[in-house]
Amino acid sequence: MSIKKVSNSWINTLAPLITYALATFILVLPSFTVTQFSLPEWLSFLIVSIPFGGRVVGSIMYQRIVSLIGSRSTFAISMALLGSLSLASTVRDVMLLIIVRLAVGIAFGIATSLAVETATRKGSRTLTALTMSGWAFGWIFGAFDYILLKEWYLIAISGIISIPFVLIRNSYEDFKTIKIKTSRPSILSIAAFFLSFEPAFVLQLAPSIVQSSGMEWLIFGYIVSIPMYLLVPSLSSLLGEVRTTMVYTFIASMSGVLFFYFAQVPALIVFTAFGLGINSLAPRIAAMYGANPRTMGTALNSAALGGVIVPVISSFDIRVYASIFTVSSLCLLAVMALKKRNYIELLS
């Protein structure tokens, strides 16, 4: 086998991860510079979180786009859009910035829906977990970007890094489905993603809490979360997915309260690792409630509306509201997994 074929094989395997990581990188960049906007706190967090609303639109558009032009062209368009919109985020007008950020969310919804469908079509729990870890990789890249560049305008410009990835479009898995009516995921499959992603939503507040002096805790937490994503398939085989869900939700709940309510910064590492690790379980739990590879991305990005609601409401009293959101969401997720226990064991 030639070196070129081996290289293309690896790119094909890692393409969903690359897509998810680059999209996340551009999505979360303002989280690190929220204090530089010199705006009311709620408005600053609206700029950070408004793309989560756009994600819903993007995921719905994705179903039509991929059926018309195929996966490779969809990948290329989403990468070009994300880079261009990141550059456009240097605008100084607040209303224009909000509109651009909403468009970033739409592009993110398209890109991540493609990544999730590509991963789930392959039927590998490990590949799905690796793809979902793209969220952590994106945050890590964003944190280092902030440490190196500091200023928002330079950081926004750095987002054009996604554009050259258009060149690897031919290494992406090629699929193009027949034209179909837009499929709708069930409400409960959306709920499964919403509850699983609550730690990711509330972690948007973490950079403003720890600020630059505690950024190493946040970075380390995201680094540790990557093996926690990948541990889920192995742990599920050993303990079963229900018990694995119980372990992750319990540890994430307790560490979340320690960080947000009791201001124990080291707990941020544990909360980030286990809270984000839960994301690996989300596609499996959503599948129990009716999601399929085509609707998985729509369910995932529809749940992302929580990325607007949770940070904005929590910003009024982070100590109390962030703790309440975290504990209640993860407890409900555990209940959802328990209710489908027999179904899970049958799948395993």
RAQUI-V877638 format. One record per pair of residues at least 6 apart in sequence whose ideal C-beta (glycine too) atoms are under 7 Angstrom apart, sorted by the first residue. I is the first residue (numbers start at 0). J is the second residue. If there is no record, write none. Layout:
BEGIN
I/J ; I/J
END
This chain:
BEGIN
7/170 ; 10/167 ; 10/170 ; 11/170 ; 11/171 ; 11/172 ; 14/117 ; 14/170 ; 14/171 ; 14/172 ; 15/114 ; 15/117 ; 15/118 ; 15/130 ; 16/129 ; 16/130 ; 16/132 ; 16/133 ; 17/164 ; 18/74 ; 18/110 ; 18/113 ; 18/114 ; 19/111 ; 19/114 ; 19/130 ; 19/133 ; 19/134 ; 20/133 ; 20/136 ; 20/137 ; 21/78 ; 21/81 ; 21/161 ; 21/164 ; 22/81 ; 22/107 ; 22/110 ; 22/111 ; 23/133 ; 23/134 ; 23/137 ; 23/138 ; 24/137 ; 24/140 ; 24/141 ; 25/81 ; 25/85 ; 25/103 ; 25/158 ; 25/161 ; 26/50 ; 26/103 ; 26/107 ; 27/137 ; 27/138 ; 27/141 ; 28/141 ; 28/144 ; 28/154 ; 28/155 ; 28/158 ; 29/46 ; 29/47 ; 30/47 ; 30/203 ; 30/206 ; 31/141 ; 31/142 ; 31/145 ; 31/206 ; 32/145 ; 32/151 ; 32/154 ; 33/43 ; 33/44 ; 33/47 ; 33/207 ; 34/207 ; 35/151 ; 36/43 ; 36/46 ; 38/93 ; 40/314 ; 41/311 ; 41/314 ; 44/310 ; 44/311 ; 44/314 ; 45/97 ; 45/311 ; 46/96 ; 46/97 ; 46/100 ; 47/203 ; 47/310 ; 48/203 ; 48/306 ; 48/307 ; 48/310 ; 48/311 ; 49/97 ; 49/100 ; 49/101 ; 49/104 ; 49/307 ; 50/100 ; 50/101 ; 50/103 ; 50/104 ; 50/107 ; 51/104 ; 51/303 ; 51/304 ; 51/306 ; 51/307 ; 52/101 ; 52/104 ; 52/304 ; 52/307 ; 53/101 ; 53/102 ; 53/103 ; 53/104 ; 53/105 ; 53/108 ; 54/104 ; 54/107 ; 54/108 ; 54/300 ; 54/303 ; 55/108 ; 55/300 ; 55/301 ; 55/303 ; 55/304 ; 56/105 ; 56/108 ; 57/104 ; 57/105 ; 57/106 ; 57/107 ; 57/108 ; 57/109 ; 57/300 ; 58/108 ; 58/112 ; 58/296 ; 58/297 ; 58/300 ; 58/301 ; 59/181 ; 59/297 ; 60/105 ; 60/109 ; 61/108 ; 61/109 ; 61/112 ; 61/113 ; 61/296 ; 62/181 ; 62/182 ; 62/293 ; 62/297 ; 63/181 ; 64/73 ; 64/109 ; 65/73 ; 65/113 ; 65/176 ; 66/176 ; 66/177 ; 66/178 ; 66/179 ; 69/173 ; 69/174 ; 69/175 ; 70/113 ; 70/117 ; 70/171 ; 70/172 ; 70/173 ; 70/174 ; 70/175 ; 71/168 ; 71/169 ; 71/171 ; 71/173 ; 73/109 ; 73/113 ; 74/113 ; 74/168 ; 74/171 ; 75/165 ; 75/168 ; 77/106 ; 77/109 ; 77/110 ; 77/113 ; 78/161 ; 78/162 ; 78/164 ; 78/165 ; 79/162 ; 79/165 ; 80/106 ; 81/103 ; 81/106 ; 81/110 ; 81/158 ; 81/161 ; 82/158 ; 82/159 ; 82/160 ; 82/161 ; 82/162 ; 84/99 ; 84/102 ; 84/103 ; 84/106 ; 85/155 ; 85/158 ; 85/159 ; 86/155 ; 86/156 ; 86/158 ; 86/159 ; 87/99 ; 88/96 ; 88/99 ; 88/100 ; 88/155 ; 89/152 ; 89/155 ; 89/156 ; 90/96 ; 90/99 ; 108/300 ; 111/296 ; 111/299 ; 111/300 ; 112/296 ; 112/297 ; 112/300 ; 114/130 ; 114/133 ; 115/130 ; 115/295 ; 115/296 ; 115/299 ; 116/292 ; 116/293 ; 116/295 ; 116/296 ; 117/172 ; 118/126 ; 118/127 ; 118/130 ; 119/127 ; 119/282 ; 119/292 ; 119/295 ; 120/292 ; 124/232 ; 125/229 ; 125/232 ; 127/282 ; 128/228 ; 128/229 ; 128/231 ; 128/232 ; 128/279 ; 129/229 ; 131/228 ; 131/278 ; 131/279 ; 132/225 ; 132/228 ; 132/229 ; 134/199 ; 134/275 ; 134/278 ; 135/221 ; 135/224 ; 135/225 ; 135/228 ; 135/275 ; 138/221 ; 139/218 ; 139/221 ; 139/222 ; 142/214 ; 142/217 ; 142/218 ; 144/154 ; 144/157 ; 145/154 ; 146/214 ; 148/154 ; 148/157 ; 182/293 ; 182/294 ; 183/294 ; 184/289 ; 184/290 ; 184/294 ; 184/297 ; 184/298 ; 184/301 ; 185/288 ; 185/289 ; 187/288 ; 187/289 ; 188/285 ; 188/288 ; 188/289 ; 188/290 ; 188/298 ; 189/298 ; 189/301 ; 189/302 ; 191/281 ; 191/284 ; 191/285 ; 191/288 ; 191/335 ; 192/281 ; 192/285 ; 192/298 ; 192/299 ; 192/302 ; 193/302 ; 193/305 ; 194/328 ; 194/329 ; 194/331 ; 194/332 ; 194/335 ; 195/277 ; 195/278 ; 195/280 ; 195/281 ; 195/284 ; 195/332 ; 196/278 ; 196/281 ; 196/302 ; 196/305 ; 197/305 ; 197/309 ; 197/324 ; 197/325 ; 197/328 ; 197/329 ; 198/251 ; 198/255 ; 198/270 ; 198/274 ; 198/275 ; 198/277 ; 198/325 ; 199/275 ; 199/278 ; 200/305 ; 200/306 ; 200/309 ; 200/310 ; 201/309 ; 201/310 ; 201/313 ; 201/321 ; 201/324 ; 201/325 ; 202/271 ; 203/310 ; 204/310 ; 204/313 ; 204/314 ; 204/317 ; 204/321 ; 205/217 ; 205/267 ; 206/217 ; 208/317 ; 209/216 ; 209/217 ; 209/264 ; 209/267 ; 213/264 ; 216/264 ; 216/265 ; 216/267 ; 216/268 ; 217/267 ; 219/268 ; 220/267 ; 220/268 ; 220/271 ; 220/272 ; 221/271 ; 223/268 ; 223/272 ; 224/271 ; 224/272 ; 224/275 ; 224/276 ; 227/272 ; 227/273 ; 227/275 ; 227/276 ; 228/275 ; 228/276 ; 228/278 ; 228/279 ; 230/276 ; 231/243 ; 231/276 ; 231/279 ; 231/280 ; 234/243 ; 235/243 ; 239/344 ; 239/347 ; 240/280 ; 240/283 ; 240/343 ; 240/347 ; 241/336 ; 241/337 ; 241/340 ; 241/343 ; 243/280 ; 244/280 ; 244/332 ; 244/333 ; 244/336 ; 245/333 ; 247/273 ; 247/276 ; 247/277 ; 247/280 ; 248/277 ; 248/329 ; 248/332 ; 248/333 ; 250/269 ; 250/273 ; 251/270 ; 251/273 ; 251/274 ; 251/277 ; 251/329 ; 252/325 ; 252/326 ; 252/329 ; 254/266 ; 254/269 ; 254/270 ; 254/273 ; 255/270 ; 255/274 ; 255/322 ; 255/325 ; 256/322 ; 256/326 ; 257/263 ; 257/266 ; 258/264 ; 258/266 ; 258/267 ; 258/270 ; 259/317 ; 259/318 ; 259/321 ; 259/322 ; 259/325 ; 260/318 ; 260/322 ; 282/295 ; 284/335 ; 284/336 ; 285/295 ; 285/298 ; 287/339 ; 287/342 ; 287/343 ; 290/298 ; 309/324 ; 312/320 ; 313/320 ; 313/321 ; 313/324
END
